[in-house]
Structure formats: C-alpha cells, structure tokens
Amino acid sequence: MPRPRILTGFKGRLLIVGFGCIGRAVLPLLLRHTGLGRDRIRIVTDKSSHRDVAEEFGVGLRVEKVTPENYGRILAEELREGDFLLNLSIGVSSVALIAWCRDAGVLYLDACIEPWEGGYYDTTKTASQRSNYGLREEAFALRRPGRAPTAVLTHGVNPGLVSHFVKQALLDVASATGGLAGGEPHDRAGWAGLAHRLGVKVIHVAERDTQVSARSKRPGEFVNTWSVEGFAGEGCQPAELGWGSHERHFPADGHHHGYGCDAAIYLDRPGAGTRVRSWTPLEGPYHGFLITHGESVSIADYLTVREGDRIAYRPTVHYAYHPCDAAVLSLHELAGKGWQLQEWRRELGADDIESGMDELGVLLAGHPRTAYWYGSRLTIGQARSLCPHNNATSLQTAAGVLGGVVWAMRHPDRGIVDPDEMDFREVLEVALPYLGEMVGKFTDWTPLDGRGVLFPEDVDPDDPWQFRNVRV
C-alpha cells in the first residue's frame, strides 16, 4: 500500500455528489493524500445503501436525490467559496453544476459529462445533442475570459489518465524512432506537431477487462465491474470518434455535428452496438465496443494541426472496449431486448471477483514502428492490497480522479479545462502508485491481419489504419 503522503495544502471542504462505485473507491485515497480531515468531506447521494462505507471512514452522508429543482439549494447548503465539488454522480447535469460552481467560486471535477436523468435516452433530442461531443460543447460554452475557479472535465482513467498516457506514448515512440530532435513539447501546438511528425494516424483507448466472478450471470441480469447504469447509459449514446485527416472513407452512417470544434463525428448506431478491431499486449487482437467517451473528442481536438482554415493533421481517436465477459453477455442481452435495461443489476465489487485484471492503455498506430501500446495492468489482487473497496477497474478510475483533484487543488484558477490541457507528469506522479504495472510495447499487428482468410472482405489494403478496416 502506498504510504499516506499528503499531496496538497487545500484548505477548503470537499463535497462528493454520488456515492456509487467510484465514489466509494476514491474516498480512502482522498483521506490518504489530500490532507482533508473527515470533518471536511461530505457526501450527497440518493441511496442509503452504502451508508456503512461512509461510517467506516467517519464521513458525513446526506441522502437526498439531486434534481434540476433542488441542486442549487443543496449545493448552497453544503459549499462556500473556495470549496471543492467532486461530481461522481449519474443523472445529474455536469453543465448545471459547473455553472453553479463558477458563480460560487467553487472548484469542480467530474469523471464524465452527464446530462440530467434520462438525457441519454431522450428521443426529443437529436443524436448529436445526446452525444459526448454535444455535452462537451455545452460545458465549453461556459468558459469566460480571465481567471476562474478550476473545473476539470472528465478526469477518471478514461477519459482522464489516457490523455496523459498518450503524451508519454508519443515520447516513447519518438525516442524509438529518433523523432524527438526538437525536444519535449510543452504546449498544445508542440504535442500536435510531434504526433504529426511521427505519423500517428490512429489512437485507440484499448482496454481488456478479464475480471471474473465466481457467480455466473443469470438471464435478465446485467453484470459489470463498475456502474451498470453508467455503462448502459453511455453504451446507448451514439458511437463517437475523433475523425482523422488521413481518413478517405466516410462512414455511410456517419455525421458531422456541424458546430463547435468539428474534431469528431458520430454514427447512427449506439456504441454498444458498434464493434472495432484493436490490440493489447496480453490479449493480442480482439473485437471491442466503440463506446462513446470524452477522450475521443478531446484528444483528437488537442492534437489537431491547422494551417489557416485547413486541417493539416488530426488522428482518428476512439475507445475499443472489451469489458469483462459477463458484461459482454449483458450487452448482447440488452441489445436483444431493444436497449431496455435488465431488471436485475449486479456490480462486481472486490469480494465478488475471484481472478483477472484490467489491461487499459492507448494504442498509437500508423507510425514507422507500426503500433505502440502504453498503459496499466492492474490485477484484482493488487487492487485489493492497494486500497479497500476497489476492484481493478474502480481503482484505475479512482487513481485518475485523485490525480485530477490534486492538480485542481494546486491550480485553483484555471477555469474549465480538458485533461489534455493539464501537466501530464504532475498528474501521473499522483496516480501511478495505484495503477499496477505500467507497460509499453511495440507490435506489428494491424487490423488487416488475418482478413479474408475464410471469406473475401472489402478492405483498403493501401492503408491498414483506415477506420473502414478497423470497424467490424
């Protein structure tokens, strides 16, 4: 277990909104590393079922559902200027909370941008409005010139730490190919220029979760290693990806958003119904789900090189998620029932899992060394030993939340920021003790490997890294 080193001198109070999987996971880390005493942390949740965890750590818990009608009153009763709002909820509008915090002088961080309850399934909204792209643009519309309380968007492990993994991976590829002649980048233009010079065409957030429960999934049950409602919600959003400048086959079911940064597109399909090919070192080649995530937009936007009004370079960026096997079966059943979430739901806690790990990293591909994966391998055994109330998936996310919270406390006046705009070394220094083994590995794999063996396939043989070849 990492020693309880205090990483920030923050003097305010901290309110956690939502006390699900990640809230319970990160609470011990906050007490261990922020210097916040138990009397300076409070929790607001609509469920009393985890009161025992709050009591175990001596932290106050308020059971009240946060709604569009009462969120202002609740926050005003719990927070004052200089405090911190850590939003780990589901179904509570991130944009509404960010706006309140900006006006109240309160710091903010979330692990994903959430709409109000039901927003992911609201058919009165367009697919673009229900997308992470649309939610991010709403949050960025709150930006104002000058200094403002720091509000960190989407900082768990992914989105969050993976943006910092990308920078380390770029440096590793540059070191291996002699592409770092100009020195390490220190700003957005420098990182985008480095990715461009290296020839990185594609960035996958490539994750394989092999954690296994001793109890099998039942029919009519959704099983997952983190929030069932959170996973199902994002799985039913449109599949989204940052759209690269090298792409020459626009998807027949693809659409530009037509507003904002224009770094991403969406498909007329839910992410949980869209599969892509990717690779991790232990799993090797696999089919994952193109689940929408904020990093698909933010990384693509951050690494864009513009020459006047022309996009000279941008990588294609998206998630390629293979969840635990029980969750794959759950998604199959969910799709077969018309995307109506199962009645029974089971979140696998640390004690429910008998073996496995979460292998989560970024795959940078298209450069002279073909592809390079960099990321975290965290086993269930390591997670249990490092921090209570954690499996491998929750601890990787909690480490990202902790890194983002500490960074925000150290830099309290940066306004609304993406993970990509933060100092990657500073954040990773906080998170790394909880990420298990960090691995970097080159591979010659491409999505054309093994294609057409049994049946002819319509591929682009001239460029393996076209999305047309990646999509299943």
N, C-alpha and C positions, 0 to 999 in steps of 0.2 A: 504494500500500500504506500503511495507517495506520501511523504511527510507533510503535515498541515502547514505549508508555507503561506504566509499572508502576502497577497499579490497586489493589493490596492489599499489606499488610505481613505476610501469612500466614507463620508460622514453621515450620509442620509439614511433613509429607510428604504426597504425594498418590498414591493407587493407582487406576489405571483398570482396571476389570473389564470385559473385552470390548474388542476392537480391530478392530471392523468399520468400516463406512462413517463413522460419526460419531466414533468414537474416533480414527481417523486424521485426520479433518477438524479436530478440536478441539485435537489435540496441539500444532501450531505456535502456536495462539492462546494456550494456557496458558503456553508458554515465552516468548511475546512480552509477556504482560500481567500475569502473577501474581507475577513475581519468583522463581518456583520454578526452581532450577537443575536441570540434567539429572540430577544425582545424587539429587534429592528427588522424582522421578517414577518410578513403576514401572508395568508393565502385566502383567496376568494374562489370558491368552486360551487357548482350546483349539485355536487354529490357529497354525501357524508360518509360514503363507504370507505374512504381512506383516512378518516379522522385518526385512526390508530398510528399511521405513519407520522402525521403532524405531531401527535402527542409524544411519540417516541423521541422526536428531536426537540420537543418543547416549543414548537412554533404555533402561533395562534391561527385558527382556521375559521373563516366566516362562510357559512353555507347560504348562498343566495345566487340565483341564476342572473347573469349579466345580460341585459336586453337593450334594444335601442331606446327604450323608455327610461331605464334607470341607471345606465352606465355612468352618466355624469355625476349623479348623486353618490353612487358607490365610490367612485374614484376620488371625489372631493372629500368624502369622509375618511378615506384611508391615506391620502397622499398630500404632500405640500411641496412647495418649490424646493428643488434640489434632491428630491427623492427619485426612486427608480421603479418603473413599471416593467415587469417581465411577463410578457404575454405568451403563455403556453396553452392557450385555450383552443377549443374547436367551436365554430359557430358564433364567434364574437368578432366584429369588424375591426381588422387591424387599422384601416384608414381612419375610422372614427376615434380609436384610441390614440393613434399618432397625433391627430389634430388636437385632441384634448391635452395631451402631454406637451405639445409645442406651446400652447397658450398658457399652460400652468407652470412651465419651467421644469418639467419632469423628464428624466431620461427614459429611454424606451428600447426594448429589444423583443423581437419575436423570432420564432423558428420557421414560420411560413406566413404568407399574407392570406388571411382568412376573410371571407365575407360574413355577413350576418347569417344565422342559421337558415338552412335551406337554399342559400345562394348558389351552391354548386349544382343544384337540381332545378333551378328556376327557369322554366321554359319561356317565360315572358322576356328573358334576356337573350341576346344573341350569344353564339358560341364564343365570340371574341370578348364579350363583356364578362363571361364566366371563366375566362382564361386567366392564368397567372400573369400573362402579358398585360391584360387589361387592369388587373388589380395593382400591378407594379406601377403602371402609368397613373392610376388614381393616387397612389401614395406619393409619387414624384410631383404631382400637381400641387402638393402641399409645400414644396420647397420654396423658401424665401431668401432673398439676398442677405448676406451678413451672417453673423454668428447666431446659432440657435441650439437648443438642447439636442444632444445627440440622440438619434433614433436609428438603430441598426435594423435593417430589413433582413429577414430570412437567414438567421445565423444559428443553425444547428450543425450537423455534419454535412448533409446535402439537402437543401442549399446551406452554404456556410463554409465549413472547412474545405470542401472540394475546390472552392475558388483559390484557396491558399495552396492546396495540393498542386493545382495547375501551374502556379508560379514556380514551385520547387521542381516540378517535372520539366518545365521549359528550361530551367537552368541545367538540369541533368542531361537533357537532350543536347543542349548547346555545348556542354562540356565534352560529351562523347563525340560530337561532330565538328568541333572546332568553330562553333558559331557564336562564341561569346567575345569576339575580338573587341567590341565596343564597351565591354564591362557590363556589370549587372544593372538592369533597368531600375529606375527609381520613380517612374511616373507612368501614367496610363499610355502615353504615346510610346514610351520605351518598351513596355511589355507587349503592346500590339505590334510594334516594329520587330521585336525579337521573334514572336510567333510567325510573323510574315516571312522573315529571313530564313527561318528554319524550315518553312514549307509545311507547317502543321495544317492539315485540311480538316481534320475531324477531332473532336474531343467528346468522348463518351464518359459519363459517370457510370462506371462499370461495377456492378455490385452483385455478389452471390452470397445469399444467406443460407447456411446449411444447418441451422439450429433445429433440433428435433425434440419433440415432446414424447414422453412415454405413453401418452394417451392419444390415440388417433382422432382425426377429425370425424365428426358424425355428419350424416346428411342433414342439411338445414342449418349448419353451423359455419360461421366464418371464424377462422383461426389465424392469428398473426402474431408476430413478435413485437409489435408496437400497436398503437391505437387502431382498432378495427374501423371505427367511424372515420378517422382521419385518412386512412389508406383508401377506403371505399370512396370517400368524397373526392380525393384527388384522382383516383382511378376513373371516375365518371366525368371528370373535366375533359375537354378536348385534348388530344395528343398535341404537344407543342415542341418545337425545336428551333434553336438558333439556325438561321439559314445561311450557309456558306457561299462565298463568292466563287468557289470552284464548281458549284453545282450547275449541271446543264440539263437536268430532267425534273421539271417542276411537277410535284405530285398531282394527279388528276383530282384528288380530293383535298388539295391544299389551298390555303387562302392567306394572303397578306392581311394585316389588320387595318392598314390604311390610315394609321395615326401613330403618333409617338415616335420612338427611336427606329422603328421598322427593322429591328435586328432579328425578328423571329416570325415564323409562320405557324398556323395551326391546321389540323386535319379534321375532316368531318367524321371523326371517329373518337370514341373515348380512349384514353391512354391504356386502360386495362384491356382494350380490345385491339391493341396495335403492338406487334412484336418486331424486334430488331435483333440483328446479329452483333455480338460483341465477344470480349475475351478478358479473362482474368488469369493470373499465373497458376493458381491451384485448380480452378475449374476448367481452364482452357476455353475453347469455343463454346458458346451457349446462345440460346434464344432468351432475350429478356423483354420486359414490357416497357414501352415508351411512355412512361408515366410523366405527366407534366410536372415540372419543378422550376422554381425561380432561377436556378443557376443556368438553365438552358438559355434564358434570355440575358441574364446579367453578364455571363462570361462572353457570350457572342457579342454583346454590345461593347463591353470593355475592350475586347481585342480587335475591334474594327479599325481599319486604317482607311482614312478618307483622303482623297485628292480632289479638293474642291467639292463639287456635288456628287462625285463618283465614288463608289465603294471600291477601293483598290484591293482590299483584303478583309475577309471575315471567315472564321472557321464555322463549320456546322457543329452544333453542340446539342446533346440531348442525353437523357437518362436511359440506361439499359439495365433494368432491374429484374433480377431473378430472386424473388422473395423465398422464404422457407417453403418447403414442399407442401405443407398444409395450407399455406396461403395461396399457392398456385391452384390447388384443388378448389379452394374457396372462391377464387376469381372465376374459375371455369363455371362453377355453380351459379355465381352471381350473374354472369353474362347470360346463362341459360334461362334464368328467371326474369329476364327483361330488366336487369340492373336494379332489381328490388333487393335491398339488403336483407340477409338472412335474419331470422328471428333470434337465433342463439348466436352469441358472440363470445369468443374466448381469446383474451390477450395473454400470451405466454410470458409469465414472469420468470425470474431467475430460478425459482424452485420447480417450475414446470418443465424445464428443459434438461435433457439428460446428456446431450452432446452437441457439438457443432461450433461454428464460428460465423462471423460476418466479415467477408472479404470485400472491402469497399475502397475504391480508388478512382483515378482518372486515367483513361487510355488516350494518349495523344498519338495520332497516326497521320501518315502521308509524308513524313519527313524522310531523309535519306536512310535512316535505320529502321524504316517501316513503321513500327509502333512501339510505344513505351508506356507501361502501366506503373503508376506510383500510388501507394495508398496504405491502408491499415488492415492488418489481420488481427482480429480480436476474438479469442475463444470465450465460450461461456465460463470456463474455469477461471480464466484471467479476469473476466468482468466481475465474477463473484468475489474474488480476492481483492480487487481494487476498490470496490465501492458497494455498499449494501443497496438492495432494491434495484439491481441492474442486471439485465442480460447484455449480450454483446451489442445488440442494436441500440438499445437505450443508452448505453454508456458512451458509444461513439457520438451520439447526438448530444448527450449531456456535456461531453467534453467540448463540443463546439459551442454550446450555449455558454458554458463557463468562460471560454476564450473570448467570446463576443462581449459578455457582460464586463469582464475585467478591462478589455480595451475601451469600452464606452465609459467606464468609470474613470479611466486615466485620461480620456479625451472627451470631456463633457460638453463641448460646444461646437461639434462638427455638423449639426443638422442631420438631415436624412441621408444615410449612406448605404450603399450596397456592400456586401462582403469584399468584393473586388477592389474597393477603394481604401481598404484598411491595410496596415503593415502586416504582411503575411508572416514574417518571422516573429513578430511580437505575439501574434495570436497563436501560432503553432507552439511556441515555447510554453504557453499555458496548457494547451490541450494534449500535447504529445505523451505526457506520463500516463494518460488514460486510454491510449489508442492501441496498446499491444505492440506487435511487431510492425514497423514501417518498412515497406519493401518497394524497391524499384527494379523493374525487369523489362528488357527489350524482348521483342518477339517478331518473327517473320510472318505471323498469321495475318491474313486479310479476309474480308468477307467473300472473296471468290474461291477460297479453299474448299475443295470437295463439291463444288457446284456442278450440276449437270451429270452427275455420276449415274443416277437412276433415271432421270428424266431431263429433257432439254429445259434450259431456263433462259429467260430474257434478261441478260445482264449486260453491263457496259464493261467489256474486257479491257478497255484502254485506261480506265481509272478505277481501281478497286474501291476507292473511298467515296464514290458517288452514293448518295442516300438511296438511290434506286437499288444498289447492290446490298446495302445494309438492311433495308427493310425486308421483312419476311413476307 
